Amino acid sequence: MEVNNVELAAQQLLRRVFGYDSFRGLQKEIVLHVAAGNDALVLMPTGGGKSLCYQIPALLRQGVGIVISPLIALMQDQVDTVRELGVSAAYLNSSLDAATARKVQGMLLGGELKLLYVAPERLLTERFLDFLQSMYQQNTLALFAIDEAHCVSQWGHDFRPEYRGLTVLHERFPGVPRMALTATADAPTRSEIIERLNLQDARQFVSSFDRTNLRYRITTKTNARQQLLTFLQTEHPDSSGIIYCLSRRKVEETALWLMQQGWEALPYHAGLDTSVRSSHQQQFLRKEGVIMVATVAFGMGIDKPNVRFVVHLDLPKSMEGYYQETGRAGRDGLPADAWMVYGLGDVVSMRQMLLSGEASEERKRLEMQKLEALLGFCESTTCRHQGILRYFGEAHPGHCGECDNCLSPVSSWDATEAARMALSCVYRTGNRFGAGHLIDVLLGKNTAKIEQFRHQSLSTFGIGKQLSQAQWSSVFRQLVAGGLLTVDMEGYGGLQLTESSRPVLRNEQVVWMRSELIAEKSRNARTERKVRVAEPVPASDNPLWQALKARRLQLAREQGVPPYVIFHDSTLMEILKRRPETLQELGQISGIGQAKLVRYGSQFMQVIHSTSGE
């Protein structure tokens, strides 16, 4: 097929199957490149439309597209989503019984499928590779799409050893185009993906990492639960969202506490029984307004588009982790919040966890560097979007006007004197105590611990009364983030001076710090939030909106799929805005392809007409 004809066919598929009038970003280039039989490495942010980049080439090329995914628990929903578009698809993994697996293989051999989702463990069995070999000889393999490709990297945050074996695709099936896709990969991870999967000759497609619809907000912990409750009550009383915690215990305690406060919250972590995790995941995907409280064990491959917020109650491990986890919000392109609270205790806990692991010293140093980069981002006074893009080596044209630092610019102050006091206190107490005790010394508190170590006789005792305890906490946190103090991981987490602190102690260096004097209420108040272009419509504001969502939920339950598989919120919002009067007009709305128009069009038109007549 000639290039012009392929381009026309791709455009027609985009409209007829997916319901979109135009490709986004690099999608068109990727589709045409792979459809022509070429390899590709695709780096595209969550919600950027990665799946379409392999689905359309699979439909354009002869044979079936094999999609390798590590997410066995989500394959059913992935297949359901594609089938709703009218595309023949199936999956093969360990959850299927022998009879069902044989049926799928029969459909595959009979040419009845265009997409097959398979786990890497299944693909790498000699039996399945022989099965693919027979298809290869018949020229019925359209492409291989390796999803979540960062799993191949030992430096990545989701390393899966079995991904290393996928180099077999290059060796046994030459000529079949391969795509490696991931939502985020720093330079070392990207290099390892290329090396491990033999993609040296693949063209790299790197989309912008900027998630313009996300509002990043980071604040210090005062009372984390109360801060969380205020955030939920004032900004997301009916929304679906994810709350990340560092430990399994905190996940369960937080979920229980939220339920006691009247929220529908479910825990998720690797320590729960598989059936419980699966049940909670399905409830989150298929119901509205459910909050998932989870460790990082939850999230990769979650396709729920209307996650309106991601909360971090503890510090993530790295910028990559933070970016990937926050990226699970707002996949539908509508406004969403990435909200985090953190404190010095988080820094200490994370460093202890990283340094006490069994990784090599090289790996530990890299992980510590990544944590330092995240801390620097948290303490930054500049645009959050700029900070994230700078980390990934991308320029940002200007201030976003949406993050906390842009909406409520943070003041900075000359903290040189306070820094010298703090560093001197660390020195005079012997480089062995935590921030809490050091602050007590600076404030001149006569605690039992101070009396035990006779710290009331130190020259630094009581010299810091001009600052509050909260302000001193900020000073110590920023000294740690700035590398002037480090945490003794081999001892009891005490703070220690670094070489970088010497110029400050000698009064040879000025220290500027982020001011924490701005009232939390002012920075987070809903009334001060800038009005967004595509503000989600509250369910209580419009009877048609309620009716559309109710019909979608009814259809989803009948089909046994999540509501977003029927239509995304963004599609319902366009229906609400345009109020089509005919099926033809309904079919012009973004996200409504031919199969969905035939299956659901008349039912939604009935809702529109009946509600308009009220």
N, C-alpha and C positions, 0 to 999 in steps of 0.2 A: 504494500500500500504506500503510495507516495506521501511525502511529508504533508502537503496541503490537505490531502484526503484524511490522513490520520488526525490532523488538527481539527478538521471539521467533525470527524466522528467523535473525537474526545469532547468537543463542545456540545454536540448533540446528546451524548451520554450524560454530561454534567446537568443539562436541563431536564432531560426525560427521566433519568433514574434518580438523581439527587435533588432536583428541583432548584438548582442555582443557575443564575444567568451568566455568571463570570467566575473565573478562577481567582483565587486570592494569592498575593505574593508570588512565590516561586512555584506554585503548584503546576501551572501550565508547562513551564520548562522541565520540571521533574517528570511529569506524565509523558511528555513527548520523548524525552531522553530515554526513559526506561522502556517505553513502548517500542522504541527503535532497537531494543535488544542490548542496551548498555547498562553497566553497573553504576550504582549511586550510593553516596553517603548523605543522608538527609538529617540535618539538625534543625528542628522546628519546635517552637515552644508548645507546651500543652494547650490544646484548643486551636492550634494553628491549621489543623486539617491534614495531619500526616496520613491517616488511613486512606483518604481519597487518592493520595499519591501512588498507592499500589493497587487500589481497587479498580480505578479506571484503566490502567495498563493491563491488568489481568483480564478485564472485559474486552479490551481491544485485541489482545494477542490470542493465538490459538492455544487451547488447552486450559489448565487450571493453575491459579496462583496459589502457591503454598506459603502460608503466613506462619512463621515460627514465633510463638509467644510463650513467655514463662508463666502466664497467668491462667492456670487451669480453672480456678474458681470463677473466672470471668468469661471464659470462652462461650458459654451458653448465651450470655447477653450480647457478646460481640456478634455471634451468628444470628441471633434474633434481630439485631439492628439491621444487618445486611439483608436478611430475608424480607423484612418489612419494605425494603426498597425494590423488591422484586428480583433480587439476585439469588441464584441457587448457591447455597453455602452449607457447610457442615464442619464439625470438628472431630478430632481424634485425640483422646487422652485417656488416662487411667480411670476416669470416672464412668466410662462406658462399659457395659457388659460385652461379652464376646460376640453375641448375636448382633448387637447394634453396631459394633465395630466392623463386623463383616459386611453389614448392609451398607455402611458408609464407603468401605473399600470397593464394593460392587458398584455404587453410584459413581465413584471416582473412575474406575476402569471403563464404565459405560459412557463416560463423557457427560454425565448429568450435572457436574459441579463446576462452578467457575472460581470458587474460593474454598480452600481447606485450611482451617486453623489447627495447628498441631504443636504439642509441647516439644521442646528440644530433646527431652529424654526419649520420647517415642520416635522422633525422627531419626535419632542416632542408633536405634537398634538395627542390627544387620538385616533383619527381616523386612523392616520398613524401607531401608535403603535399597534393598533388592526390588521391592515393590516400585519405588521411584525410578529405579534403573529401567524397568520394563516400560514405564511411561515415557522415560527419556528417549528410549529407542523408537517409540511410536510418535515422538515429537509432540507430546501432549503436556509438557511442563511449560507454563507461560512465564513464570518468574518465581523467585524466592524473595520474600519480604521478611527480614530479620527485625522484628519489633523489639523495643527496649534494648537496643544494641549496646548501651553502656554496661549491660550486665556482663559483657565479655572482659571488662577491665578489672584487674585486681586493685586498681587505684579508685575505681568507682564506688558509689555508695550502695550498689545493689549487685555485687559480684555473684555470678552464678557459674560454677566451674564447668557445667555441661555446655555452656556457650562456646567454650574453647574448641569443642569438637566440631563446630559448624564450618570449620575450614574444609571439611569433607565436601561441602557443596561445590566449592571451586575445583576440587580435585576430580570428583566423579561426574559432575554435570557441566562441563565446559560449554559455553555458549548460551546457557540459561541465565538471563540477567538476574543479578542479586542487588537487593536494596537493604542497607542497614539504616534503621531509623531510630532516633532518640530525641527526647525533649531537651536534654541538656548534657553537655560534655565539655569540660575544660580542655586545654591543649594536650596535657598528658593522656587523658582518657581518649580523646579523639585519635591521637597517634596510635594508641594501643588497639583501638577498634580496627583501624586500617591494617595494622600489622597482623593481628590475630585472625582476621577474617580474609586476609589476602586481598585487600581492596586498594592496593597501591595505584591501580590504574582507574579506579572509580572517580567519577566527577563528584566533587563536594558541593552540596547545596546548603548554605548556612543562612537561615532566615534571621531576622532581627529577634533578639531575645526580649524585646520590650513588650510587656503585657500592659498595654495602655489602659485597659479597663480595670486594672487592679489598683486599689488604694492601699499603699503600704503605710502602716502606723506601728511604731515601736515605742514603748514606754517602760519605765522602771516599775518594778513590783513594790507596791505598798501593802495592799491586801488583795492578793491575786484573785481570790474567789469573788470578792465584792466587785473588783474591777471587771471581771468576766461577766458577772450578773448584770451590771450596769450596761455593758456593751451589748449584751443579748437583748435586754429589755428595751433599750432605747433605739437600737438599730436593726435588730433581726428577731423580732418576736415570733415570726412564723416561718423562718427560713431553714433550709437544710444547710448544714455546715460540718466541718471537721475540726476537732480540738486535739492537738498533739501534746502528749506528755512524754517525759523521758522514761519513766519506769512503769512497769505493769501495775504495781500497787497504786500509783497515783492515777493511772487510767481508771481503775475500778472505783477508787474513792471519789474521783471527780464525777464519773458517770452516775454513781449512786446519789451523790449530793445534788446534782442537777435534776435527777428524777424526783428527789424530795422537794425540790423547788418548783416542780410542775412541768419540767421540760421532758420531752421524749428523747432520752439519751441512752446510747448503747455502748458498752465497752468492746474494744477489739485489741488483742495482742497475741503474740505467738504462744503464750502459755495456756490459752483457752482451748477447749476441745474443738477439733476441726468442725464438728457439726454446729457448734455454737457460733464459731467465727463465720461459717457459711450462712447461717440463719441471720445473723446481725448484718452481714454484708448485703444480703438480699432485701432485708427490710429497709436499709439505707437507700438502696438503688430504686426500690419500687414504691416507697411511700414518700409523701411530702412532709417537710418540717421535721425530719429526723436528724438528730445530732449524733455523729460518731465521735466518741472519745477514744483515742488510739495512740499506740506507739507507731514508729515509722514502719512497722510490719504491715500497715494498712495504707493503701493509696495508689501504688503503681498500677497503671492501666485502668483506674476508675474512670469510666466514661460519663458519669452523671454530669450533665452540662450545667444544671442550675444550682450548683453548690455556691451559695452566696457569701460564705466566709470561711476562712481557714484561720484558726487561732493557734498560737504557740504559747503554752503556759510554761514551757522550759526552752532553753536555748537549743537550737539544732546544732549539729556537728560542724557544719560548713555552709558556705554560700551556696554550693551546689545543692545541698540538702534543703536549705531554706527556699531556694528558687523552685526546686521541683515540688516541694510540699505546698508552698503557697500557690503554685501553678494549677493545683487541682480546683481552685475557685474560679468561677466565671468562665468556664469553657465555652459557654454560649455567646461570649462576647459582650454580655451585659455587665454593668458595674458589680464589683464584688470587693470584699475587704480582706486584706491580709494583716492581721492584728496580732501583736506579740508583746508580752510582758517578760522582763528578765531582770535578774539581779546578780550581785557578785557571787552569791551562793551557787547560781547556775554555772558561772565561769569555773569555780572551784570544782564542782561536781563533774563537769564535762572534761576538764583537764585530768582529773584523777582517773576517770573512766578511760580516756584515751591512752594515758601513760601506763596504766596498770594492765593493759591488754597484752596479748601474746604476739602482737605484730613485731616485725623487725624494727630496729632503731630508725632505719631510713623511712619506713612507713609512718612511724610515730612522729618523726620530725615533720613530715608532709602534712599529717593530720593536724598537728599543732599550728602549722602555718595557715592552714585553712580556717581553723578556729579563730586565730588572730585576725584574719581578714574579715570574718563575720563580726567580730567584736568591733573592729574599726568601722564597719558599716553601721552597726547599732549606734555607736557614739557619734557618728557623723552629723554635722549640722547642714549638710547640703542635700539636694534632691535625691530621694531614694531611688528613683528610676535611673538617674545618672550613675549612682553608686553601683547598682547591679550591672548595668551595661558596661561600665568601666572595668569591672571585675572580669567580665567575659570578653574584654578586648574590643568593645563596640562603643562608638561615640554616640552621645545623646545630643540632639539639636538645641536643647534648652531646658529650663525648668518645667516639670510636668504640670504644676499647678494643682495636683491632686493628692500628693502624699502629705504626711504630717509636717515635714520640714518646710514644704512649699506653702501649705495652707496657714500654718502658724509658725513663721520663722523663729528658729531657736536662737536665743541670745548666747553669746560666749563671754567669758570673763577672764581677767588676768588672775590665774590661780597659782602663780609662782610661789607666793608666801605660804598658801595652804599646802601646796605640794611639798615644800621644804619641811614644813611642820610634820606632815604625814611620814615622809621618808626618814626624817630624823627620829621619829617615834619608833619606826620599824627598826632602825639601827640600835637605838638605846635599849630596846626591849629584847635584843638578841636575835632578830630575824627568825622568830619562831612562833609568833602569835597571829591569830586571824584578825580580820577587820573589826569584828565586834569588840574584842578586847582593846585593840588599839584606839578605837573611837572612845571607849570608856576612859582610857588614859588621857586622851586629848581634851575630853570634856570635864575631867577632874572628878570622876565618880569614884566613891570609896566602896568598891565592890569587894566581896570576899576574895576573889581571884587577884585583884590589884594588891590587896593587903598581903596575900600569900606570897606574892613575888616582890613585895615592897616597891611596887612601881609608883607609889605616891611620892617617892623621893626623887623621881627622875625630873630632869629639867623640862621635859615635855608634858609633865602632868598638869592639866588644866589650862594649857596655853591656847586651846582651840575653842574656847567657849563662844566666840563670835559666830561660829557656824553651828547649825543644828545637827542632830544625829543623821537625819536623812541626807543633809548636804555633805556630811563627811563620808557617808556611804557612797555617794556619787563620786567624790574625790578619789577614794580608794579604787572604785570600779574603773574609773578612767585612767588611773595610774597603771592598773593592771593591763587594761586594753592598750595603753600607749607603750607598754613594754618597760616602764620604769620600775615596776614591781613584778615579781613572779611568784608562783605558788609552789611551796615545797611539797611535791607529790610523794616523796619517800618518807616524809614525816607525818604530821597531822594537818597538813593543809595550811600551814603558816605562811605569811607573806615574807618575801625576801627581796633585798635590794638587787638590782642588776647593774651592769656597767653603765647603762644609759642614765642611771640616776645620779651619777657622780657630777656631771656639769650642773645639774639643778641644785644639788646640795652645796656646791661651791659658788652658787649665785652667778653662774656663767650662762645660764639658759633660761629663757622665759617660757612659762607653761600656760597655754590657753586651754580652757575647758568648756565643754557644753554646760550651759546653765540649766539647772533643774528647778529654777524658781518659778517657772510657768505653771500655773495651776492645772492639775490634771483635768479638772472639769472644763476649763476653757479649751484645752487642746482637743478634747474628745467630744465636746458637746455636739449633739445632733443639729442644734439650731445654727451652728456655725459652719455646717458642712455646705460646701459649694454644690449648687444644683447641677446634676449631671445631665448630659444630653439624652441618655437613654435610661432614665430612672425606671426601675421595675415598677409595674403598676400594682399597688397593694390590692389584695383579693377583695377587701371590703369596699373598694371605691367604685366598682363598676359591676352591674349585674351580668353583663355579657362576659366579662372576664371570668367571673365565678362559674358561669354556665359552660364556657369553653373548657375550663379546667376540669369541671365535673364530668363532662362527656369524655374528655381524654382519659381520665382516671377509670371510668366505666369500661372503655374500650381496652385499656391496658390490662385490666383485671380479666376481661373476657379472653384476651390473647395470651395472658400469662407473661407479660413483659413489663418492664419499667415504663412509666408514663412518657418519658422523654423519647422512647423508641417510636411512639406514635407521632408526636410533634414536639419540638423544642419550645421552650417558653418564648423564644424570640419569634418563632413562627406564629404562635397564638397572639403575641402582641401585635404583629403585623395584620393579622385577621381583625383584631380589635380596632386597629387604626384605620384600615381601609374598608372594612365592612363590605366584602364582595357580595354582589347580588346574584351572581350566576356561578355555576361550576367552572366555567371557563375563566372567570375572574379569579376564583379561588385558586385555580391551577397556576396562576401567574405569581403567586406569593412564594417568596424564598423558602425553600425547605420542603415544598410539596411537589414531589415527582409524580410521574404518571401512575405508578402502582398505588401510591398512597391516595391519590386523587380518586381512583376507581374504588378503592376499598373503603375510604372514610369520607370522601367528599360530600355525599348527600347527607350524611348524618350531621356534619358540621354546618352545612347550609341550613338544615332544619333548626339547629340551635340559633344560628344568626337570625333567621326569619322569625322564630317564635319569641326571641328576646327583644328584637326590634319592635315587635308588635305590642309590647307591654306598655 
